Structures are given as structure tokens and as C-alpha cells.
């Protein structure tokens, strides 16, 4: 998959193309339906291109209202490649882009560099300064810029539109399996393995601790069954793991929302490795124990349950 980081990075002579544009946060079933229709619109004559942003536009426009991203940019690019997208244009969303008039947005970022002939958008698509551009304006601009506009129908599940907002609600509640149904995959976070307090090693369950700055939305506190995927080797290797999310309430001075994974029945040196922590099932919520022995006993039960689940 070709990745262009900015319109200026698109090579001369690229295209002609069919384009869709959006945040594509999480690349859920609704997004995958858009990509499937984009590829159909492109046919054999056009290159299907996804245009997306390096951050949620709300981070610039209304930072106080910007939600936690479901995936980081590099995770999103990996998911787009897996979905069969041939090219992605990543636009840096800053104040200059936010202030661009819709006519210039369509001409200078889409039709010009991408030689866009068709564009696929949702019914509520807005673009350009103050969101002045809409489907009607985009359709009108296509007459002069040489492209046609197609509107994508909503994708629903249980009579509700599939959305990143819905998936965030599920993850915040620890509803991993329900979130996975809407994503079409298990939710995950990505980050570097760093040194922690080494309490897990002292308790007999050494864990890989993710750095505080990681990509992807961390689900509700608790213990999960899942996998650790090591990207330091190629192809990446996946290991079944028992995963803890939270602040370890049995101990003091532990930062909130710490993610740590105990790889089942293996001793690995993962420090400095980039890994995905993938969540498949929530085992229980977080509990504060009075003393170490009850904690160790519960950890043994958690690991046994995870081992049974991941062996299925």
C-alpha cells in the first residue's frame, strides 16, 4: 500500500482515482463497508484511495470534546492495508487545513494531486472552513473539477448505526466481545514494552508493561484474556496472554491505566519491543486485596482461566 503523507507527496501523474475521506478511527464494520464500495466504484480503471487525517480534527477545533482514539495512526494504516486499500493520503490536520475553504480543499487536495474521478462520502459529510462544504456543494464542484459524488448508506447493527462512538462506549464498559463484533476484529493497544516495578516477577508472573504513551483506547480496568503480538520480529509473533488493566489497587504509587501482559508459559525478553496487546475476553473487574497471598491465589486462577479460554 502506498502512503502519501501530505498532498505534496503524491507523485506527478498519479491516478486517476476513486476516493473516500474520513477519520476511519478503528476501521470498524461501517468503514469496511465504505472501503468495499470504494473498490467497487474504482473498478479496473481507477485506483482506490483513502484520504484520512493524522489526528481527530476535534483535537484542533474543540480539544475539550475530542474523544480517545480507538487506534493510533500507524495502527490505522496497518488496518487499511489489510482491508485491501491501495493508497492512503494522510493529511496533517492543523489550523491551516481547518481554515481552508471547501472549494480549495476539493481542488488542491483531492481533484488535483489525486486526479480524482469519483468520491464516496457519507450523508453527513462536511469539509472545508467551518464545515461549510456538504454533499450538495461537493456534487456541484464535481461538475467543474471532473468528478462524480456517491453517497454511502449507513451500516447498522441491532438498529443502531455502527460508529466509533458506540465502540468507545463498549470498551469503557469492558464489553470486549461486543466491541469486537462491531470492529470485525479484537480491540488492541500498541506500545513499547518498558520496565515496571517488577512486582509481577516477584509474584511469579512476570509481565510486559506498556509505556504510558501507547496507541489505541485502553478498555475498562480489569483482567482479560488475549494475546501479545511482538512486532520486533518479522513476521510478528503472537503469544496467548493474561492481561491486567488498571492501577493495581493492592499497591500504592502505581500510575492509572497501566497495561501489562503475562505471556503464558514462556520467558521472553521484550524490553524495547513494539507490541500489540489484543483483548479477547474480560475475565473480571479490578479488586484490591488485603495482602499478597490472596492476590497470588487470584492470579493463579486468572491465568488458569485464560489458558483454558485461549486453548479453545
Backbone bond lengths (Angstrom), bond angles and torsions (degrees), N, CA, C in turn:
res aa  C-N    CA-C-N  psi(-1)  N-CA   C-N-CA  omega(-1)  CA-C   N-CA-C  phi
1 X - - - 1.457 - - 1.517 109.86 -
2 X 1.334 115.66 132.80 1.460 120.33 177.02 1.534 109.45 -83.64
3 X 1.324 116.19 135.81 1.458 121.36 177.71 1.520 108.28 -122.19
4 X 1.337 116.06 120.18 1.457 122.09 178.20 1.530 107.65 -108.35
5 X 1.311 116.68 117.75 1.465 120.92 -179.20 1.522 108.55 -96.60
6 X 1.328 113.85 81.50 1.456 122.52 -177.53 1.509 111.00 110.16
7 X 1.346 115.75 148.56 1.463 120.15 -177.97 1.523 112.07 -61.07
8 X 1.345 116.91 -32.01 1.465 120.05 -179.43 1.523 112.15 -66.45
9 X 1.338 117.80 -18.43 1.459 121.13 -178.97 1.529 112.69 -84.36
10 X 1.338 117.16 -10.15 1.462 119.99 178.39 1.527 108.16 -71.26
11 X 1.327 118.38 125.11 1.470 119.32 -176.30 1.523 112.45 -68.45
12 X 1.308 115.86 150.60 1.461 121.06 176.35 1.524 109.43 -59.39
13 X 1.307 116.42 139.12 1.455 120.65 179.01 1.509 114.57 84.78
14 X 1.348 116.85 4.73 1.467 118.86 178.89 1.521 109.55 -67.30
15 X 1.330 115.76 147.24 1.447 121.74 176.95 1.516 111.76 102.22
16 X 1.332 115.67 -166.24 1.468 128.97 -0.74 1.525 111.47 -67.02
17 X 1.345 116.18 161.10 1.454 118.86 -171.45 1.531 112.54 -137.89
18 X 1.342 113.13 159.65 1.460 122.69 166.27 1.522 106.10 -111.22
19 X 1.329 117.55 135.24 1.462 121.65 -167.83 1.526 110.26 -127.71
20 X 1.325 115.08 144.16 1.457 121.20 162.65 1.517 107.41 -130.38
21 X 1.327 116.51 154.24 1.455 120.26 -173.96 1.515 110.32 -137.70
22 X 1.340 116.24 139.55 1.450 120.23 178.34 1.518 111.45 172.05
23 X 1.339 116.12 178.83 1.466 120.81 179.40 1.522 110.96 -74.92
24 X 1.320 117.51 -36.94 1.472 123.34 -179.97 1.525 111.47 52.96
25 X 1.326 116.21 41.19 1.458 120.13 -178.70 1.528 110.08 -73.70
26 X 1.319 116.41 115.31 1.459 122.23 179.36 1.506 114.20 92.13
27 X 1.338 117.10 -19.48 1.465 122.62 -177.74 1.534 110.47 47.97
28 X 1.329 115.86 60.35 1.456 122.22 -178.25 1.527 111.41 -81.00
29 X 1.338 116.83 -173.58 1.460 121.09 -175.35 1.527 112.29 -60.87
30 X 1.330 117.22 -34.97 1.454 119.41 176.50 1.517 112.10 -63.08
31 X 1.329 115.71 -43.54 1.466 119.94 177.56 1.529 111.32 -63.74
32 X 1.316 116.34 -39.80 1.466 120.20 -178.76 1.532 111.01 -66.20
33 X 1.338 116.36 -32.96 1.459 119.63 175.05 1.525 110.64 -66.01
34 X 1.335 116.41 -38.82 1.466 120.77 176.96 1.527 110.01 -61.65
35 X 1.323 116.66 -45.56 1.467 120.08 -178.39 1.523 110.81 -65.11
36 X 1.334 117.10 -38.54 1.464 119.94 177.65 1.527 110.56 -62.18
37 X 1.331 116.97 -42.49 1.464 119.37 178.66 1.526 110.70 -69.63
38 X 1.327 117.76 -35.61 1.464 120.47 176.93 1.526 110.83 -59.59
39 X 1.321 115.78 -45.55 1.465 119.27 -179.64 1.523 110.69 -63.94
40 X 1.334 116.80 -35.67 1.465 119.88 177.18 1.525 110.71 -67.11
41 X 1.351 116.71 -40.99 1.463 120.11 177.97 1.529 111.63 -64.16
42 X 1.322 115.25 -36.26 1.468 119.67 -178.34 1.523 111.27 -68.02
43 X 1.340 116.13 -37.14 1.459 119.56 -178.72 1.512 111.65 58.27
44 X 1.295 115.93 -144.80 1.464 121.01 -179.10 1.522 112.51 -95.21
45 X 1.334 116.78 -6.69 1.468 119.62 -171.82 1.518 114.10 -102.30
46 X 1.341 117.44 -21.11 1.455 120.63 -174.71 1.528 110.47 -120.26
47 X 1.323 116.79 151.91 1.466 122.50 175.29 1.520 109.04 -89.48
48 X 1.354 118.02 122.40 1.470 119.28 177.64 1.531 110.57 -73.67
49 X 1.329 116.53 127.80 1.462 122.47 -176.69 1.534 109.33 -128.63
50 X 1.320 116.09 132.96 1.461 121.98 171.47 1.526 108.24 -101.67
51 X 1.322 116.31 127.91 1.462 122.03 173.62 1.523 107.19 -105.20
52 X 1.322 116.01 125.39 1.459 120.41 -178.96 1.517 109.28 -140.69
53 X 1.334 115.87 -175.90 1.468 120.63 -174.11 1.521 110.73 -120.73
54 X 1.315 116.10 156.90 1.465 120.33 -179.08 1.524 111.69 -77.84
55 X 1.329 117.61 -8.55 1.470 122.22 178.38 1.516 107.35 -158.47
56 X 1.319 116.02 166.94 1.456 119.48 173.94 1.529 107.99 -67.55
57 X 1.342 119.24 127.98 1.467 120.42 179.58 1.524 113.85 -53.63
58 X 1.330 117.69 -26.16 1.457 119.65 178.66 1.523 112.41 -64.93
59 X 1.328 118.07 -22.97 1.464 120.08 176.82 1.518 110.97 -60.24
60 X 1.343 117.10 -27.41 1.461 122.50 178.43 1.518 110.78 -96.98
61 X 1.336 116.69 -43.18 1.456 120.83 -172.77 1.523 113.12 -79.21
62 X 1.341 117.02 -43.27 1.468 121.77 -178.69 1.522 108.31 -146.65
63 X 1.317 118.17 76.53 1.469 120.93 -174.62 1.521 113.70 -54.85
64 X 1.324 117.45 -34.54 1.466 120.36 -178.31 1.524 112.21 -67.40
65 X 1.334 117.54 -19.17 1.464 121.38 -178.09 1.521 112.67 -105.92
66 X 1.321 117.24 1.70 1.465 120.11 -176.40 1.522 110.49 -75.23
67 X 1.341 118.51 124.62 1.462 120.78 -177.74 1.522 112.13 -79.99
68 X 1.327 115.44 165.73 1.465 120.01 174.75 1.522 108.99 -66.26
69 X 1.340 118.32 130.85 1.467 119.44 179.18 1.522 111.61 -69.97
70 X 1.326 116.25 142.72 1.461 120.45 176.87 1.523 111.55 -72.93
71 X 1.328 116.95 -30.69 1.466 122.09 178.04 1.517 109.11 -142.25
72 X 1.328 116.07 156.96 1.452 121.30 171.37 1.517 109.86 -82.37
73 X 1.333 116.57 172.17 1.467 121.13 -176.55 1.525 111.86 -60.13
74 X 1.335 117.79 -45.94 1.467 119.12 -177.37 1.528 111.06 -67.53
75 X 1.340 117.27 -36.10 1.463 119.72 173.80 1.524 110.00 -60.90
76 X 1.315 116.76 -44.17 1.464 120.78 -179.70 1.526 111.17 -60.64
77 X 1.318 116.55 -42.57 1.464 119.34 179.08 1.528 111.51 -63.78
78 X 1.322 116.85 -39.60 1.471 119.75 176.69 1.521 110.76 -61.54
79 X 1.332 116.82 -42.87 1.460 120.73 -179.32 1.523 111.35 -66.76
80 X 1.324 117.76 -38.70 1.459 120.85 177.47 1.530 111.06 -64.28
81 X 1.318 116.53 -40.23 1.459 119.73 177.08 1.521 111.00 -62.70
82 X 1.329 116.54 -42.94 1.467 120.87 178.43 1.527 111.87 -63.03
83 X 1.343 116.46 -28.96 1.456 120.81 -179.15 1.522 112.89 -81.35
84 X 1.321 117.31 -1.87 1.457 120.72 175.79 1.510 115.18 92.16
85 X 1.322 117.19 15.19 1.468 120.08 177.06 1.523 109.12 -71.36
86 X 1.317 116.48 136.33 1.466 119.95 -177.12 1.521 113.11 -87.88
87 X 1.343 116.79 -30.68 1.463 119.39 -177.95 1.529 109.34 -151.17
88 X 1.326 115.81 146.15 1.463 122.64 178.21 1.524 108.59 -131.29
89 X 1.321 115.45 131.71 1.459 121.31 171.49 1.524 107.43 -105.52
90 X 1.337 116.71 116.20 1.465 122.07 179.12 1.527 108.24 -98.61
91 X 1.325 115.84 118.16 1.458 121.28 178.11 1.521 109.53 -98.93
92 X 1.325 116.34 131.20 1.470 120.79 175.20 1.522 107.85 -75.82
93 X 1.346 115.94 113.28 1.455 118.45 -177.73 1.529 109.11 -85.21
94 X 1.320 114.90 107.28 1.458 121.63 177.95 1.518 108.35 -131.27
95 X 1.324 116.16 -175.03 1.457 119.42 -177.44 1.528 111.35 -63.10
96 X 1.331 118.03 -35.71 1.465 120.42 179.52 1.523 110.56 -62.42
97 X 1.321 117.46 -43.02 1.461 120.25 178.89 1.526 110.26 -67.92
98 X 1.330 116.77 -40.87 1.459 120.16 179.67 1.527 111.97 -60.89
99 X 1.339 117.51 -31.60 1.461 121.82 -177.33 1.526 113.35 -89.74
100 X 1.337 117.85 0.08 1.465 121.16 -178.89 1.528 109.58 -71.84
101 X 1.312 116.05 129.93 1.464 119.68 178.28 1.530 110.05 -65.91
102 X 1.335 117.49 149.12 1.467 119.30 -175.53 1.523 113.98 -59.35
103 X 1.333 117.43 -34.26 1.460 119.82 179.35 1.532 110.78 -62.85
104 X 1.352 115.62 -42.50 1.464 119.84 178.58 1.526 110.87 -70.17
105 X 1.335 117.41 -36.99 1.465 120.98 177.61 1.517 110.01 -57.74
106 X 1.327 117.26 -49.92 1.460 121.10 -177.87 1.527 112.00 -65.98
107 X 1.325 116.75 -40.75 1.466 120.14 -175.47 1.521 112.77 -78.51
108 X 1.344 116.84 -44.89 1.464 120.52 -169.34 1.531 114.03 -90.45
109 X 1.332 116.95 -23.45 1.458 119.08 -177.88 1.518 113.41 -107.95
110 X 1.321 117.51 -23.34 1.463 120.60 -175.96 1.529 112.34 -114.28
111 X 1.317 116.83 -69.30 1.463 120.41 -173.33 1.526 112.46 -62.42
112 X 1.341 116.18 -41.78 1.460 119.42 -177.40 1.518 114.01 -68.40
113 X 1.335 118.22 -69.19 1.479 119.70 -174.78 1.521 114.04 -66.61
114 X 1.331 118.12 -31.81 1.470 120.31 -174.82 1.531 112.39 -95.48
115 X 1.327 117.79 -3.84 1.480 121.22 -173.63 1.531 108.88 47.43
116 X 1.321 115.52 53.33 1.459 121.97 -173.49 1.522 110.54 -72.41
117 X 1.336 115.42 129.43 1.463 121.48 177.49 1.527 111.82 -110.71
118 X 1.327 116.61 -26.54 1.465 121.30 178.27 1.524 108.36 -140.36
119 X 1.350 115.32 145.54 1.465 119.49 175.71 1.523 108.62 -134.73
120 X 1.318 115.67 139.19 1.459 124.04 -179.14 1.519 108.54 -116.21
121 X 1.337 117.08 122.33 1.458 121.07 -178.45 1.524 109.76 -138.00
122 X 1.343 115.96 165.65 1.450 121.24 175.01 1.517 111.41 -81.25
123 X 1.339 116.03 167.16 1.457 120.84 -177.11 1.525 112.36 -62.73
124 X 1.335 117.31 -30.65 1.464 120.89 -176.59 1.524 112.50 -99.87
125 X 1.326 117.89 19.77 1.461 121.58 -177.45 1.525 110.98 -61.88
126 X 1.334 115.60 131.92 1.459 122.41 175.07 1.524 108.36 -130.94
127 X 1.324 116.20 148.35 1.459 119.98 -179.50 1.513 109.88 -154.32
128 X 1.341 114.29 159.85 1.456 120.14 177.67 1.519 113.19 82.57
129 X 1.298 115.70 176.67 1.467 124.08 -174.44 1.531 111.53 -51.92
130 X 1.331 115.00 126.75 1.466 123.39 179.30 1.530 112.63 56.44
131 X 1.332 116.37 23.16 1.459 119.77 178.54 1.515 113.18 65.04
132 X 1.337 116.56 27.34 1.471 120.11 -176.59 1.515 112.28 -66.69
133 X 1.325 117.37 -31.00 1.454 120.23 -179.43 1.519 111.93 -77.16
134 X 1.324 117.10 137.30 1.454 122.43 176.39 1.527 109.16 -136.36
135 X 1.328 116.33 -172.76 1.467 119.69 -177.39 1.528 111.00 -61.67
136 X 1.330 116.66 -39.30 1.465 119.49 -179.45 1.524 111.45 -62.29
137 X 1.339 116.92 -44.93 1.460 119.90 179.37 1.518 110.45 -67.23
138 X 1.341 117.68 -40.98 1.465 120.78 178.82 1.520 110.60 -59.76
139 X 1.328 116.66 -42.25 1.467 120.74 178.86 1.521 110.80 -62.90
140 X 1.335 115.96 -41.92 1.460 119.89 179.37 1.531 111.33 -65.75
141 X 1.330 117.15 -40.77 1.467 120.30 179.37 1.522 111.52 -64.65
142 X 1.327 115.67 -30.95 1.460 118.96 179.70 1.513 112.70 -61.35
143 X 1.344 116.92 -29.14 1.463 119.58 179.27 1.510 112.63 -62.83
144 X 1.342 116.43 -36.63 1.465 119.86 -179.00 1.523 112.93 -92.31
145 X 1.340 117.36 -26.14 1.464 120.63 -176.34 1.526 112.88 -97.38
146 X 1.325 117.25 -6.27 1.464 119.64 172.60 1.509 115.66 86.87
147 X 1.330 117.95 33.65 1.467 119.27 175.75 1.532 109.56 -136.94
148 X 1.329 115.69 158.99 1.459 121.91 176.18 1.514 108.85 -110.20
149 X 1.347 116.06 153.96 1.463 122.60 -177.16 1.527 110.07 -114.52
150 X 1.333 115.56 131.95 1.461 122.26 175.95 1.521 108.20 -120.30
151 X 1.343 117.41 137.16 1.460 122.55 179.88 1.518 109.25 -101.52
152 X 1.357 115.81 127.05 1.459 123.08 -179.64 1.519 110.99 -83.43
153 X 1.334 117.32 134.33 1.458 121.00 174.73 1.520 110.31 -71.93
154 X 1.344 115.76 153.48 1.459 120.26 177.71 1.525 110.61 -69.52
155 X 1.343 115.67 148.41 1.457 121.95 172.83 1.517 107.57 -102.74
156 X 1.335 116.99 125.86 1.461 120.95 -177.11 1.517 111.09 -119.19
157 X 1.317 115.38 156.43 1.463 124.10 175.69 1.531 106.01 -140.59
158 X 1.338 116.01 123.99 1.468 120.64 -177.09 1.535 110.64 53.79
159 X 1.330 115.74 42.41 1.471 123.82 176.43 1.522 113.85 67.02
160 X 1.334 118.18 13.67 1.461 121.08 177.05 1.520 109.16 -121.11
161 X 1.325 116.28 139.58 1.463 119.93 179.70 1.522 110.01 -64.87
162 X 1.323 115.80 130.22 1.464 120.20 176.82 1.526 107.99 -68.75
163 X 1.321 116.40 125.85 1.466 120.37 -175.68 1.515 110.51 -149.06
164 X 1.324 115.33 160.36 1.460 120.94 175.61 1.526 110.43 -65.28
165 X 1.335 117.42 -33.23 1.463 121.05 178.36 1.521 110.80 -61.10
166 X 1.318 117.40 -44.73 1.467 121.72 179.26 1.525 110.23 -61.50
167 X 1.320 116.50 -43.05 1.467 120.32 -178.96 1.530 110.43 -65.65
168 X 1.322 118.01 -38.27 1.468 120.25 176.34 1.522 110.66 -61.06
169 X 1.317 117.08 -40.87 1.464 120.73 178.19 1.529 110.53 -59.93
170 X 1.325 116.50 -43.25 1.457 120.43 -178.79 1.531 110.96 -66.30
171 X 1.322 117.66 -43.50 1.462 120.60 -179.65 1.531 110.64 -65.66
172 X 1.314 116.78 -38.77 1.467 120.16 178.84 1.525 111.51 -63.90
173 X 1.340 116.32 -24.52 1.464 121.11 178.12 1.531 112.24 -95.00
174 X 1.335 117.32 -0.80 1.460 120.66 -178.48 1.512 113.45 77.54
175 X 1.337 117.82 14.41 1.467 121.89 -178.40 1.528 109.58 -84.03
176 X 1.312 115.93 72.27 1.460 122.62 -172.13 1.523 112.12 -64.86
177 X 1.320 117.20 -46.29 1.460 119.62 -175.72 1.523 111.77 -65.95
178 X 1.337 117.11 -38.51 1.452 120.47 177.32 1.528 110.79 -66.16
179 X 1.346 116.91 -41.21 1.468 120.37 176.91 1.519 110.75 -62.79
180 X 1.328 116.60 -40.36 1.463 120.43 -179.80 1.523 111.41 -62.43
181 X 1.338 117.63 -35.49 1.463 120.55 178.47 1.528 110.80 -62.02
182 X 1.325 116.98 -40.23 1.466 120.45 -179.19 1.527 111.92 -76.58
183 X 1.318 116.31 -30.41 1.468 120.34 178.98 1.523 112.28 -79.59
184 X 1.336 116.33 -27.59 1.458 119.88 -172.80 1.509 112.28 77.94
185 X 1.337 116.55 16.53 1.462 123.13 -179.48 1.525 107.22 -168.85
186 X 1.307 117.07 169.50 1.461 120.33 176.55 1.528 110.31 -77.16
187 X 1.332 118.48 137.02 1.470 120.16 175.97 1.521 110.75 -66.30
188 X 1.325 116.07 153.03 1.463 119.44 -177.39 1.520 110.38 -152.74
189 X 1.325 114.95 162.54 1.462 122.11 170.57 1.522 107.57 -124.63
190 X 1.315 116.10 153.32 1.471 121.22 -176.79 1.521 109.21 -127.32
191 X 1.334 115.73 136.42 1.449 119.41 177.83 1.511 111.84 -171.77
192 X 1.320 115.14 178.47 1.461 121.68 179.26 1.527 109.35 -89.99
193 X 1.335 115.54 141.00 1.459 120.66 176.29 1.525 108.52 -79.25
194 X 1.330 115.42 126.79 1.462 120.78 -177.18 1.527 109.42 -125.63
195 X 1.321 115.90 167.60 1.459 120.83 177.01 1.525 109.69 -73.23
196 X 1.322 116.28 136.22 1.453 121.79 174.54 1.509 109.70 -110.04
197 X 1.337 115.45 -149.63 1.463 120.16 179.94 1.524 112.32 -84.90
198 X 1.352 116.59 -3.11 1.471 123.19 179.42 1.532 112.34 62.15
199 X 1.337 117.06 23.10 1.462 118.87 177.92 1.530 110.97 -68.40
200 X 1.346 116.13 -36.63 1.462 118.77 179.72 1.516 111.90 -60.10
201 X 1.319 116.10 -40.48 1.473 119.95 178.62 1.527 110.19 -63.82
202 X 1.334 116.02 -41.21 1.464 119.81 179.86 1.529 111.73 -65.64
203 X 1.345 116.52 -28.95 1.456 121.01 -179.03 1.527 112.75 -89.38
204 X 1.336 116.09 -2.17 1.463 119.66 179.35 1.513 114.57 96.06
205 X 1.336 117.06 5.53 1.460 121.35 -179.12 1.532 109.51 -134.36
206 X 1.325 117.52 77.07 1.470 119.92 -178.49 1.526 111.09 -63.33
207 X 1.320 116.05 134.55 1.456 120.46 -176.14 1.522 111.91 -119.33
208 X 1.340 114.08 154.31 1.462 121.59 171.04 1.520 107.21 -92.88
209 X 1.333 116.62 116.09 1.467 121.81 -177.57 1.524 109.98 -95.97
210 X 1.335 116.40 130.50 1.455 119.77 176.54 1.519 110.26 -81.52
211 X 1.336 115.64 145.65 1.461 120.88 173.53 1.525 109.32 -60.37
212 X 1.338 116.27 151.09 1.466 119.88 -178.93 1.521 111.48 -57.75
213 X 1.325 117.40 -37.78 1.460 121.29 178.26 1.528 108.20 -86.81
214 X 1.314 116.33 96.46 1.453 121.65 178.86 1.516 108.74 -127.57
215 X 1.323 116.88 166.40 1.459 122.19 -178.76 1.518 110.11 -103.40
216 X 1.314 115.89 138.60 1.453 120.89 179.06 1.515 111.07 106.50
217 X 1.329 115.96 152.56 1.460 120.20 -178.96 1.514 110.31 -80.63
218 X 1.329 116.19 126.56 1.461 122.29 178.57 1.526 108.33 -80.86
219 X 1.329 118.83 129.53 1.466 120.05 -178.71 1.522 112.55 -73.16
220 X 1.328 115.77 -177.24 1.458 122.05 -178.41 1.522 111.22 -58.18
221 X 1.334 115.99 152.15 1.458 120.58 177.05 1.525 110.41 -55.10
222 X 1.324 115.11 144.53 1.455 119.71 177.83 1.507 111.93 152.36
223 X 1.319 115.56 -169.53 1.461 123.31 179.15 1.521 108.30 -114.48
224 X 1.337 115.76 135.59 1.459 122.08 -173.45 1.525 111.40 -130.52
225 X 1.309 114.90 152.42 1.456 121.47 164.68 1.525 107.61 -91.83
226 X 1.320 116.77 144.17 1.456 119.10 179.89 1.511 112.25 -179.22
227 X 1.313 114.97 -152.63 1.468 120.51 -178.08 1.523 109.56 -138.90
228 X 1.317 115.39 149.41 1.463 122.58 167.43 1.519 107.10 -105.91
229 X 1.327 116.64 125.69 1.468 121.76 -178.91 1.517 108.12 -112.40
230 X 1.319 115.82 116.18 1.463 122.57 -174.97 1.526 109.52 -91.12
231 X 1.356 116.41 115.74 1.466 121.18 -179.61 1.526 112.46 -92.54
232 X 1.320 117.54 3.05 1.468 119.76 179.50 1.519 111.12 -77.47
233 X 1.316 117.22 -11.91 1.463 121.77 176.09 1.523 108.21 -118.86
234 X 1.327 116.21 153.15 1.454 120.87 179.57 1.523 110.77 -125.88
235 X 1.324 117.03 127.91 1.460 125.41 -2.69 1.525 110.96 -70.04
236 X 1.346 117.65 159.31 1.464 119.73 -179.51 1.527 112.13 -57.71
237 X 1.337 115.88 148.68 1.463 121.86 -178.20 1.526 108.78 -112.57
238 X 1.339 116.37 134.74 1.468 121.77 -179.74 1.522 110.23 -107.14
239 X 1.329 115.69 137.40 1.463 122.15 178.89 1.534 108.88 -126.32
240 X 1.341 118.32 135.70 1.466 119.37 173.55 1.522 109.95 -63.36
241 X 1.339 115.96 143.73 1.461 119.20 -173.35 1.522 111.38 -149.83
242 X 1.335 114.97 150.11 1.458 122.74 167.33 1.520 106.85 -96.35
243 X 1.323 116.84 127.95 1.463 121.72 -170.11 1.517 110.23 -119.11
244 X 1.324 115.72 133.83 1.464 121.58 175.73 1.524 109.19 -112.89
245 X 1.318 115.45 133.27 1.460 121.93 175.78 1.517 108.26 -123.41
246 X 1.315 117.47 128.24 1.458 120.43 176.48 1.501 112.72 142.71
247 X 1.316 115.19 -159.87 1.462 120.98 -173.35 1.519 113.38 -108.91
248 X 1.361 116.52 12.59 1.465 119.99 -179.08 1.529 110.59 50.03
249 X 1.345 118.16 71.21 1.463 120.60 -171.51 1.521 114.21 -65.19
250 X 1.338 118.00 -13.51 1.462 119.41 176.84 1.521 110.45 -68.84
251 X 1.348 117.07 -24.81 1.459 122.29 -178.22 1.521 109.91 -114.20
252 X 1.322 116.20 155.86 1.461 121.23 177.46 1.525 109.80 -100.59
253 X 1.325 115.24 158.45 1.465 120.28 174.48 1.508 114.74 76.86
254 X 1.342 118.45 16.37 1.461 121.07 178.78 1.527 108.49 -96.54
255 X 1.354 118.95 131.41 1.461 120.03 -177.52 1.524 111.68 -63.94
256 X 1.338 117.72 151.02 1.469 120.68 -179.99 1.519 111.31 -68.48
257 X 1.337 114.40 156.00 1.461 122.19 175.93 1.519 112.83 54.42
258 X 1.302 116.61 46.52 1.453 120.76 173.53 1.528 108.41 -82.75
259 X 1.327 116.28 136.47 1.459 121.76 177.61 1.521 108.28 -113.24
260 X 1.332 115.99 122.73 1.460 119.98 178.67 1.519 109.09 -139.12
261 X 1.334 115.15 142.34 1.461 120.94 -174.71 1.527 110.16 -125.69
262 X 1.329 115.29 129.43 1.463 121.55 174.20 1.523 107.36 -98.37
263 X 1.324 116.45 111.37 1.459 121.37 178.22 1.525 108.55 -73.67
264 X 1.313 115.99 125.18 1.457 120.22 -174.20 1.526 111.94 -65.64
265 X 1.331 115.44 126.86 1.466 122.90 166.08 1.522 114.25 58.30
266 X 1.337 117.26 29.13 1.467 120.62 176.65 1.517 109.28 -140.11
267 X 1.323 115.79 148.81 1.456 121.81 173.06 1.526 107.45 -111.65
268 X 1.331 116.32 112.30 1.462 121.48 -174.62 1.523 109.99 -127.38
269 X 1.319 116.30 145.82 1.465 121.76 172.09 1.526 107.05 -100.49
270 X 1.330 116.68 101.40 1.466 121.60 -174.15 1.529 112.98 -109.94
271 X 1.330 117.46 4.18 1.460 119.55 -176.73 1.526 110.77 -58.73
272 X 1.333 115.39 130.31 1.457 120.89 -179.79 1.509 114.08 85.61
273 X 1.335 117.72 -5.94 1.461 120.82 -179.30 1.524 110.35 -81.63
274 X 1.331 115.76 145.06 1.460 121.58 170.53 1.522 107.56 -85.75
275 X 1.335 116.69 124.34 1.461 120.51 -176.48 1.523 109.89 -133.66
276 X 1.324 114.63 155.37 1.461 122.05 166.19 1.516 107.51 -102.62
277 X 1.322 116.58 135.91 1.456 122.17 170.31 1.526 106.07 -106.85
278 X 1.329 115.29 114.22 1.456 122.09 -173.23 1.534 109.47 -106.48
279 X 1.318 116.82 129.78 1.469 122.25 -175.96 1.522 110.01 -102.73
280 X 1.341 116.73 127.46 1.461 119.49 179.63 1.527 113.65 -116.37
281 X 1.336 118.76 -27.83 1.462 120.98 -178.79 1.525 109.62 -156.64
282 X 1.326 117.24 136.26 1.462 120.80 174.67 1.524 108.77 -86.88
283 X 1.329 116.11 126.78 1.456 121.66 -178.41 1.521 111.29 -86.89
284 X 1.313 116.41 -46.31 1.463 121.21 -178.16 1.520 108.96 -166.15
285 X 1.336 114.98 170.38 1.449 121.12 174.03 1.515 111.06 -81.67
286 X 1.323 115.72 -179.04 1.455 120.63 -177.89 1.529 109.80 -87.98
287 X 1.332 115.77 139.80 1.458 121.92 -176.89 1.522 108.99 -132.50
288 X 1.332 116.84 141.17 1.461 121.85 173.29 1.533 108.44 -94.40
289 X 1.339 117.34 125.34 1.466 121.75 -178.06 1.528 109.89 -104.29
290 X 1.304 115.24 148.63 1.463 121.32 177.41 1.529 108.31 -93.19
291 X 1.311 114.70 86.64 1.454 119.58 -179.72 1.517 112.98 109.57
292 X 1.331 114.88 165.50 1.454 122.04 -174.40 1.528 112.29 -79.17
293 X 1.326 118.43 -39.35 1.464 120.31 -173.72 1.526 112.92 -60.48
294 X 1.354 119.45 -46.15 1.468 118.05 176.68 1.525 112.54 -61.62
295 X 1.334 116.57 -34.84 1.462 120.45 178.50 1.523 110.52 -64.43
296 X 1.331 117.70 -46.53 1.462 121.07 -179.48 1.533 110.40 -62.40
297 X 1.339 116.92 -40.37 1.457 120.49 179.06 1.526 110.67 -62.96
298 X 1.337 117.16 -42.33 1.454 120.43 179.04 1.529 111.12 -67.03
299 X 1.339 117.26 -39.22 1.460 120.42 178.21 1.519 110.52 -61.15
300 X 1.318 117.51 -40.00 1.467 120.78 178.40 1.522 110.65 -61.88
301 X 1.337 116.72 -41.69 1.464 120.09 178.49 1.533 110.93 -67.39
302 X 1.327 116.34 -39.70 1.467 119.78 178.85 1.527 110.79 -61.43
303 X 1.323 116.16 -46.82 1.464 120.62 -178.04 1.527 110.38 -63.57
304 X 1.319 117.02 -40.29 1.466 120.18 178.92 1.530 110.50 -63.24
305 X 1.325 117.02 -40.11 1.459 120.33 179.59 1.514 110.91 -68.09
306 X 1.325 116.80 -41.56 1.467 120.39 178.08 1.530 109.99 -63.72
307 X 1.303 117.61 -42.43 1.466 121.13 179.89 1.533 110.54 -58.89
308 X 1.327 116.99 -41.39 1.465 120.67 179.20 1.518 111.27 -67.09
309 X 1.337 116.59 -44.33 1.467 120.33 -179.57 1.517 112.01 -63.45
310 X 1.341 116.79 -44.51 1.466 119.99 -175.37 1.515 112.73 -75.61
311 X 1.340 116.78 -15.57 1.466 119.78 177.90 1.527 111.77 -81.70
312 X 1.325 116.42 -13.15 1.485 119.57 -177.96 1.505 110.85 -74.33
